[in-house]
Amino acid sequence: MTKKQDTVEDIKRIAEEENVRFLRLMFTDIMGTIKNVEVPVSQLDKVLSNKMMFDGSSIEGFVRIEESDMYLYPDVSTWMIFPWESTHGKVARLICDIYNPDGTPFAGDPRGNLKRALADMEALGFTSFNLGPEPEFFLFKLDEDGKITTDLNDRGGYFDFAPTDLGENCRRDIVLELESLGFEVEASHHEVAPGQHEIDFKYADVIEACDNIQTFKLVVKTIARKHGLHATFMPKPLYGINGSGMHCNMSLFKGDENVFYDENGSMQLSQTAYHFLGGLLKHARAYTAVCNPTVNSYKRLVPGYEAPVYVAWSGRNRSPLVRVPESRGLSTRLELRSVDPSANPYLTMAALLQAGLDGIKNEIDPPQAVDRNIYVMNEEERKEAQIHDLPSTLHNAIKELRKDDVMVNALGEHIYVNFVEAKRMEWAAFRQTVSEWEREQYLELY
């Protein structure tokens, strides 16, 4: 494994020393899917001089055929050599931004769009936006033909250990692989549901953190396959047990100072933190479409399975949308609990950052903290406490997104139009599908 490289010369030298034979030029489409263009190492000079082209019309939501030429601009700090593909020499990757032929950033590139949000943040005097993600996933068995089953690989529960947690060896190998790739893994454990796991890695600047999420998904799926398992980041793969979330721990910095922390503030939170929180709560119903972007996402956002359903915040209990973990000083942060791992991390963080910045710019104060279990409150009590519901379906979430100019602008016109159209089609396809549940309920009765 190589450390992060800062110069083109370092990359050329290491590629030769490590017998790198192929380069994966990785980027993320609007739906959050990792894409890559693989080229032989002989093309390294061309790649590093930003001259590598690809056909953008082949990527959903990018461009039409008549405007298809796109350029891949690699971020040299993302140079990484994969340790598992060495039959014909090693494979290295570079994460790329997408540019138009005229040298301008492509408006449909989610990573580039997040950089646009960061420019707005810097204009307000902040220097960095940090993210600590907590992605969860399920491990399912593969059958003898290598096809995915819905058989779980264990019957473990929260923080269980072997022999109940049969996924422990797989999870340990994932952690070792991540660490060899430079991840600082902070925690790894079995989650509440059987077959469900969580691996938390150290927070980083938001671009690097989103890059890490995409790399993490790739590593988890690759190592799971080696164990005869399929790893899925689907939010709710099974009825009756907890779904998978990706809690997002966020903090804003000015230089070395965490601006969410104020030793003398209420709960030792600064006014900036409260306004950012106010923005998160104000725009919550609209950004849910981005943070929970699949039909299946809304099977997770239901009462009874620890996922948030209501727009509220707390410093203590875990039922609201936003929680304030107890750590203070540099670790002061806001934890958004609704995001699931099917979300495009770059779009999600652009939306959340712009929601928080809107709170700061307009000094939006959050409602009172809710320190009791919201799930046991009746509708009248929730109304009195200014607690609103999150959207209950993807269809309703898209309707909320359309009404919120701040969130529409956070995505930019190109991404917004293509995202909404794709999700409209997804909802239409789901709505027209007749499920097994419907046949069981109605076929005989009617």
C-alpha positions in Angstrom: 0.0 0.0 0.0 1.2 3.5 -0.8 0.6 6.6 1.3 -1.2 9.5 -0.2 1.0 11.0 -3.0 1.1 14.7 -3.7 3.1 14.8 -6.9 2.9 13.3 -10.4 6.6 12.3 -10.1 5.8 10.2 -7.0 3.0 8.4 -8.8 5.1 7.6 -11.8 8.0 6.3 -9.7 5.7 4.2 -7.5 3.8 2.7 -10.4 7.1 1.4 -11.8 8.5 0.2 -8.5 5.2 -1.6 -7.6 4.7 -3.2 -11.0 1.4 -1.4 -11.6 0.0 -2.7 -14.9 -3.5 -1.1 -15.0 -5.1 2.1 -13.8 -8.7 2.4 -12.7 -10.0 5.9 -13.3 -12.9 6.1 -10.9 -15.8 8.5 -10.7 -19.4 8.5 -9.4 -22.6 8.9 -11.4 -25.6 10.9 -10.3 -27.2 7.7 -8.8 -24.2 7.1 -6.6 -22.8 4.2 -8.6 -19.1 3.9 -8.9 -17.9 3.9 -12.5 -14.4 3.4 -13.8 -12.5 3.6 -17.0 -9.6 1.0 -16.9 -6.5 1.8 -19.0 -3.0 0.2 -19.2 -0.3 1.9 -17.2 1.3 2.9 -20.6 -1.4 5.7 -20.6 -0.2 7.1 -17.2 1.3 10.3 -18.7 -1.9 11.0 -20.7 -4.0 10.4 -17.5 -1.9 12.7 -15.3 -2.0 15.5 -17.9 -5.8 15.5 -17.9 -6.1 14.2 -21.5 -8.0 11.0 -20.9 -11.5 11.2 -22.6 -14.5 9.0 -22.2 -18.1 8.8 -23.6 -20.3 10.7 -21.2 -23.5 9.6 -23.0 -23.0 6.1 -21.7 -23.4 7.2 -18.1 -27.0 7.7 -16.9 -27.9 11.3 -16.3 -24.7 12.7 -17.7 -25.1 14.0 -21.3 -26.9 13.3 -24.6 -25.0 11.5 -27.4 -24.4 14.7 -29.4 -22.4 16.2 -26.5 -20.7 13.0 -25.2 -17.0 13.8 -25.0 -15.9 14.2 -21.3 -12.5 14.5 -19.8 -11.3 12.8 -16.6 -9.1 15.0 -14.3 -7.5 12.7 -11.7 -7.1 13.9 -8.1 -3.5 12.8 -7.5 -4.1 12.7 -3.7 -6.4 9.7 -4.3 -3.7 7.4 -5.8 -4.1 4.0 -4.3 -2.8 0.5 -5.2 -5.3 -2.3 -4.7 -3.7 -5.3 -3.0 -6.1 -8.0 -4.3 -5.7 -7.9 -8.1 -2.1 -9.0 -8.8 -2.3 -11.9 -11.3 -1.1 -9.8 -14.2 0.5 -7.1 -12.1 -1.1 -4.6 -9.8 -4.1 -2.3 -10.3 -4.0 1.3 -9.0 -6.8 3.7 -8.9 -7.3 7.5 -9.2 -10.6 9.2 -8.4 -11.4 11.8 -11.0 -13.4 14.9 -11.5 -15.3 15.3 -14.8 -14.6 18.2 -17.1 -16.1 19.5 -20.3 -14.0 19.7 -23.5 -13.6 23.4 -23.0 -11.9 22.9 -19.6 -14.8 23.8 -17.4 -16.1 21.5 -14.6 -19.0 19.3 -15.8 -22.2 20.4 -14.0 -23.4 16.8 -13.7 -20.4 15.5 -11.7 -21.5 14.9 -8.1 -17.9 15.3 -6.8 -17.5 18.6 -8.6 -20.9 19.7 -7.3 -19.8 19.1 -3.7 -16.8 21.3 -4.4 -19.2 24.0 -5.5 -20.9 23.8 -2.1 -17.5 24.0 -0.4 -16.8 27.2 -2.3 -20.0 28.7 -0.9 -18.8 27.6 2.6 -15.4 29.2 2.1 -17.1 32.5 1.0 -18.7 32.6 4.5 -15.3 32.3 6.1 -15.1 28.6 7.0 -12.2 26.5 5.9 -13.4 22.9 6.1 -16.4 20.7 6.5 -15.7 17.4 8.2 -17.6 14.1 7.9 -17.4 11.0 10.0 -19.7 8.3 8.4 -21.0 5.2 10.0 -22.1 2.9 7.1 -23.9 -0.4 7.9 -24.3 -3.4 5.6 -25.7 -6.9 5.5 -23.9 -10.1 4.6 -25.9 -12.8 2.7 -24.8 -16.2 1.6 -24.1 -17.1 -2.0 -25.4 -20.4 -3.4 -23.3 -23.0 -5.2 -23.7 -21.1 -8.5 -22.5 -17.9 -6.9 -26.0 -16.4 -7.0 -27.1 -14.1 -4.1 -29.6 -15.7 -1.6 -31.5 -14.0 1.3 -29.9 -16.5 3.7 -28.1 -14.6 6.4 -24.6 -15.7 7.4 -25.3 -15.6 11.1 -27.8 -15.1 13.9 -25.8 -12.6 15.8 -27.0 -9.4 17.5 -25.6 -6.0 18.6 -21.8 -6.3 19.5 -22.0 -10.2 19.5 -18.8 -12.1 18.9 -17.9 -15.5 17.5 -19.3 -18.2 17.3 -22.6 -16.4 17.0 -21.2 -13.8 14.6 -20.0 -15.9 11.7 -19.3 -12.8 9.7 -16.5 -11.8 12.1 -13.7 -13.3 10.0 -15.0 -11.6 6.9 -15.4 -8.3 8.8 -11.9 -8.6 10.3 -10.5 -9.2 6.8 -12.4 -6.1 5.6 -10.9 -4.0 8.4 -7.3 -5.3 7.7 -7.8 -4.5 4.0 -9.1 -1.0 4.8 -6.2 -0.3 7.1 -3.7 -1.5 4.5 -5.3 1.1 2.2 -4.7 3.9 4.8 -8.1 3.9 6.5 -8.1 4.7 10.2 -10.8 2.3 11.4 -12.3 3.4 14.7 -14.8 0.7 15.4 -16.0 -2.6 13.9 -18.9 -4.6 15.3 -22.0 -6.6 14.6 -25.1 -4.5 14.4 -28.6 -5.1 15.9 -30.0 -7.2 13.1 -28.8 -10.7 12.2 -26.2 -10.6 9.4 -25.8 -6.8 9.8 -22.4 -5.1 10.4 -21.0 -1.7 10.9 -17.4 -0.3 10.4 -16.7 3.2 11.4 -13.7 5.1 10.1 -12.1 8.4 11.3 -13.6 11.6 10.1 -12.0 13.5 7.3 -12.5 16.6 5.1 -15.8 16.0 3.3 -14.4 15.3 -0.2 -11.9 12.7 1.2 -14.6 11.2 3.4 -17.0 10.8 0.4 -14.1 9.2 -1.6 -13.6 6.9 1.4 -17.2 5.9 1.5 -17.0 4.8 -2.2 -13.7 3.0 -1.7 -15.2 1.3 1.4 -18.2 0.0 -0.5 -15.8 -1.5 -3.1 -13.6 -3.1 -0.5 -16.5 -4.6 1.5 -18.1 -6.2 -1.6 -14.8 -7.5 -2.9 -13.7 -9.1 0.4 -17.2 -10.5 1.1 -17.1 -12.3 -2.3 -13.8 -14.0 -1.2 -15.7 -15.4 1.8 -18.6 -16.7 -0.3 -20.8 -13.9 0.8 -22.6 -10.9 -0.8 -22.4 -7.6 1.0 -25.3 -5.3 0.3 -25.8 -1.6 1.2 -29.6 -1.9 0.4 -31.3 0.0 3.2 -33.9 -2.6 4.2 -33.2 -6.0 2.6 -35.4 -8.0 5.0 -38.8 -7.4 6.6 -39.1 -7.4 10.4 -35.5 -6.5 11.3 -33.5 -3.2 11.4 -32.4 -1.6 8.2 -29.0 -0.2 7.3 -28.2 3.4 8.0 -25.2 5.6 7.4 -25.2 8.2 10.2 -23.3 11.3 9.2 -21.3 13.1 11.9 -20.6 16.7 10.7 -18.5 19.6 11.9 -17.4 23.0 10.5 -13.9 24.4 11.0 -12.1 27.7 10.7 -8.5 26.7 10.5 -7.8 24.5 13.6 -11.0 25.7 15.4 -14.2 23.7 15.5 -16.8 26.4 15.2 -19.5 24.2 16.6 -17.9 24.3 20.0 -18.4 27.1 22.5 -17.3 26.3 26.1 -19.7 28.9 27.4 -22.7 28.1 25.1 -25.8 26.1 26.0 -24.7 22.4 25.9 -21.3 23.9 25.0 -22.6 24.4 21.4 -21.9 27.7 19.6 -24.5 29.9 18.0 -23.1 28.7 14.6 -23.8 25.1 15.6 -27.4 26.0 16.5 -28.0 27.8 13.3 -26.5 25.0 11.2 -28.8 22.6 13.2 -31.7 25.0 12.4 -31.0 24.7 8.7 -30.7 20.9 8.9 -34.1 20.7 10.5 -35.8 23.3 8.2 -34.7 21.5 5.0 -35.0 17.9 6.3 -38.1 16.9 4.4 -36.6 18.2 1.1 -33.1 16.6 1.4 -34.6 13.2 2.4 -35.0 12.5 -1.3 -31.2 12.8 -1.7 -30.3 11.1 1.6 -32.8 8.2 1.1 -33.0 7.9 -2.7 -34.6 4.6 -3.3 -38.1 3.1 -3.0 -36.6 0.7 -0.4 -35.2 3.5 1.7 -38.7 4.2 3.1 -39.1 0.7 4.4 -36.3 1.6 6.8 -37.8 4.9 7.9 -40.6 3.5 10.0 -41.2 3.4 13.8 -39.8 0.5 15.8 -36.4 -0.1 14.1 -34.3 2.7 15.5 -34.3 4.7 12.3 -35.6 8.3 12.6 -39.1 9.1 11.5 -39.5 12.6 12.9 -37.8 16.0 12.3 -36.5 16.8 15.8 -33.1 16.9 17.6 -31.7 15.9 21.0 -28.5 15.8 23.0 -29.5 12.5 24.6 -32.0 10.1 23.1 -31.6 8.4 19.7 -35.1 8.7 18.3 -34.8 12.1 16.7 -33.4 13.0 13.3 -30.4 14.8 14.7 -28.4 13.9 17.8 -25.6 15.8 19.5 -23.0 13.2 20.6 -21.4 14.0 24.0 -17.9 14.7 22.8 -16.8 18.3 22.9 -13.8 20.4 21.9 -12.5 19.4 18.5 -14.9 16.4 18.4 -18.1 18.6 18.8 -20.4 17.5 16.0 -24.0 17.0 14.8 -25.1 13.5 13.9 -27.8 13.1 11.2 -29.3 9.7 11.6 -31.6 9.4 8.6 -29.1 8.9 5.8 -28.8 5.4 4.4 -25.9 3.8 2.5 -27.7 3.8 -0.9 -27.3 7.6 -1.0 -24.8 9.2 -3.3 -22.4 10.6 -0.6 -21.3 13.6 -2.7 -24.9 14.7 -3.4 -25.9 14.0 0.2 -23.1 16.1 1.7 -23.7 19.0 -0.8 -27.4 19.1 0.3 -26.6 18.8 4.0 -23.9 21.5 3.8 -26.1 23.9 1.9 -29.0 23.3 4.4 -26.6 24.1 7.3 -25.2 27.2 5.6 -28.7 28.4 4.9 -29.3 28.1 8.7 -26.2 30.1 9.4 -26.8 32.8 6.8 -30.4 33.3 7.9 -29.8 32.7 11.6 -32.4 29.9 11.8 -32.9 28.8 15.4 -33.9 25.2 15.9 -37.0 24.3 18.0 -36.5 23.1 21.6 -34.6 19.8 22.0 -36.8 16.7 22.5 -35.3 14.6 25.2 -38.1 12.0 25.5 -38.9 9.0 23.2 -40.8 10.5 20.3 -42.1 7.1 19.3 -44.4 7.0 22.4 -45.7 10.6 21.9 -49.1 11.0 20.4 -49.8 13.2 17.4 -51.0 16.1 19.5 -47.9 16.0 21.7 -45.6 16.0 18.6 -47.5 18.9 17.0 -47.1 20.9 20.2 -43.3 20.2 20.2 -43.1 21.3 16.5 -42.1 17.8 15.5 -42.9 17.0 11.8 -42.8 13.6 10.0 -40.2 12.7 7.4 -41.7 11.8 4.0 -43.1 8.3 4.0 -42.4 7.4 0.4 -39.9 8.3 -2.3 -42.8 10.0 -4.2 -43.5 12.3 -1.3 -39.9 13.0 -0.7 -39.4 14.1 -4.4 -42.4 16.4 -4.0 -40.8 18.0 -0.9 -37.5 18.4 -2.8 -39.2 20.2 -5.7 -40.6 22.8 -3.3 -37.3 23.7 -1.7 -35.2 26.2 -3.7 -32.2 25.9 -1.4 -32.0 22.1 -1.9 -32.7 22.4 -5.7 -29.8 24.9 -5.9 -27.6 22.6 -3.8 -27.9 19.9 -6.5 -27.5 22.4 -9.4 -29.9 22.4 -12.4 -28.3 19.5 -14.3 -28.1 17.1 -11.4 -31.5 18.1 -10.1 -33.4 17.6 -13.4 -31.8 14.2 -14.1 -32.1 13.0 -10.5 -35.8 13.8 -10.2 -36.5 12.3 -13.6 -34.7 9.0 -12.7 -36.5 8.9 -9.3 -39.9 9.6 -10.9 -39.4 6.7 -13.3 -38.3 4.5 -10.4 -41.4 5.3 -8.4 -43.6 4.7 -11.5 -42.1 1.3 -12.0 -42.6 0.4 -8.4 -46.1 1.7 -8.3 -47.1 -0.5 -11.3 -45.5 -3.7 -9.9 -47.8 -6.2 -8.2 -46.1 -7.6 -5.1 -46.3 -11.0 -3.4 -47.8 -9.2 -0.4 -50.7 -8.0 -2.5 -51.4 -11.4 -3.9 -51.4 -12.9 -0.4 -53.7 -10.3 0.9 -56.2 -9.9 -2.0 -56.1 -12.8 -4.5 -58.4 -15.1 -2.5 -60.3 -12.4 -0.6 -61.6 -10.6 -3.7 
